Amino acid sequence: MPVYTVRARVRFEAAHRLLSYRGKPEATHGHSWRVEAVLETDRLDAEGMAFDFVELQRCLASLAAKFDHADINQIPPFDRLTPTTENLAVWFFEGLRTLLPRAPLREIALWEGPDCCATYSA
């Protein structure tokens, strides 16, 4: 059976610090983040699309805007939850699932710079 995969990415700049990295709080530092949503389906709509890129990217950008040029540690739930890349990936996954409940969301990949990434799927 064929599978269609749709990907959309957005970027944002934000600072964070881990609360207990190797036993002590980390210094606040910034990253150039990139978040990628991956959708998979075996069906196309009447227009011949697996999912609308414009809608997907708009919703992903609205989630990323919450953190852009901010200190993630000051934004709920990360004012009490350590803002690891993994925890942020879950947050983006759940947020996108809420904004696009019918989207065939497969995974979120969150890049903490050009070389390190955490992926979450459920």
Order of alpha helices (4+ residues) and beta strands (2+ residues): beta-beta-alpha-beta-alpha-beta-beta
